[in-house]
Structures are given as structure tokens and as C-alpha cells.
């Protein structure tokens, strides 16, 4: 018998979080400070390449199989002001694990 306990923690959002009523129809609607959620590693890197190539915005990437130190470093880069990183591309389950300063 395992005596482990699970604790569910409600994430603290530093700013309001808004979602679109429909999916993002075009990357042209992205701005610095936005976060894009994808559901596979392949989709995350495809979005990152498209955003950087087509919009000239620099992306940070966070997903589950990255080493914890790398995930933390990417989240910190995104949160740091005026560092040249504009957009966070992440998997949905990880957004509740980090404090993200998203533009509302």
C-alpha cells in the first residue's frame, strides 16, 4: 500500500488570463508577451519556427520532457523584462507549474 498524497494547487496568475473564443486564426495576431499552447513537442517546435521566421519574435519553449533546469530557465527568460524573448510556446499542462507574466 502506498501512502503518498496528491496536493492540487491553484496556480497564481500574475496578470489576468484571457482566451480567445475561437482558435488563433493567424500568427499575425501574436504580440510580445503572448503565450501559445500546443499539445505535442512537434507542434511546439513548428510554432516556434513559424513565429520566429514570419514575425521576427523570439520564442522560449517549455514542455514536459525538457530537463527541469531547462524548463525553469526558459520560463525565467520569458518573464525577464527587455531580454529579447517575446513569446512563450508551451504545452498546456506545464502552464500551471510556472509563474508566467503574460500580457493581459
C-alpha positions in Angstrom: 0.0 0.0 0.0 1.3 3.4 -0.9 0.7 6.3 1.5 1.5 9.1 -1.0 -0.7 12.1 -1.0 -1.5 14.3 -4.0 -2.0 18.0 -3.5 -3.8 20.2 -6.1 -2.5 23.8 -6.1 -4.4 26.5 -7.9 -1.8 28.4 -10.0 -1.3 32.1 -9.2 -1.7 34.2 -12.3 0.3 37.4 -12.1 -2.0 39.1 -14.6 -5.4 38.2 -16.0 -5.5 35.3 -18.3 -7.7 35.6 -21.4 -8.5 33.1 -24.0 -9.9 33.5 -27.5 -13.5 32.3 -28.1 -12.0 30.6 -31.2 -8.6 29.2 -32.0 -5.9 31.6 -33.2 -6.6 32.0 -36.9 -3.3 33.6 -37.7 0.1 34.1 -36.1 -0.1 37.8 -37.1 -2.3 38.3 -34.1 0.6 37.5 -31.7 2.3 40.2 -29.7 5.3 40.3 -27.4 4.2 38.8 -24.0 1.8 36.3 -25.5 1.8 32.6 -24.7 0.8 29.9 -27.3 -0.2 26.5 -26.1 0.5 23.4 -28.3 -0.2 19.8 -27.5 2.8 18.0 -28.9 6.5 18.6 -29.0 6.4 18.6 -32.8 3.7 21.3 -32.8 5.6 23.3 -30.2 8.8 23.5 -32.4 6.8 24.0 -35.6 5.1 27.0 -34.0 8.4 28.3 -32.6 10.0 28.2 -36.1 7.0 29.8 -37.8 6.7 32.6 -35.2 10.5 33.4 -35.3 10.7 33.2 -39.2 7.4 35.0 -40.1 7.1 37.5 -37.2 10.6 38.1 -36.1 9.6 37.4 -32.5 12.0 35.3 -30.4 10.4 32.3 -28.6 11.0 30.5 -25.4 9.9 26.8 -25.2 8.6 24.8 -22.3 7.2 21.2 -22.3 7.2 18.2 -20.1 10.2 16.1 -21.3 12.7 19.0 -21.2 15.1 18.8 -18.2 13.7 20.7 -15.2 16.6 23.1 -15.2 15.9 23.9 -18.9 12.2 24.4 -18.3 12.9 26.8 -15.4 15.5 28.7 -17.4 13.1 29.1 -20.3 10.3 30.4 -18.1 12.7 32.8 -16.4 13.8 34.1 -19.8 10.3 34.7 -20.9 9.4 36.5 -17.6 12.6 38.7 -17.6 11.8 42.2 -19.0 13.6 43.5 -22.1 15.7 40.4 -22.7 14.7 39.9 -26.4 12.4 36.9 -25.8 8.9 37.8 -26.8 6.6 34.7 -26.9 6.3 31.5 -24.9 5.4 28.4 -26.7 4.4 25.7 -24.2 2.5 22.5 -23.5 -0.8 23.1 -21.7 -0.1 21.0 -18.6 3.1 23.0 -17.8 1.4 26.4 -17.7 0.1 25.6 -14.2 3.6 24.8 -13.0 5.3 28.1 -13.5 4.6 31.7 -12.7 4.3 33.3 -16.1 4.0 37.1 -16.6 1.6 37.1 -19.6 0.4 40.3 -21.1 -3.3 40.7 -20.5 
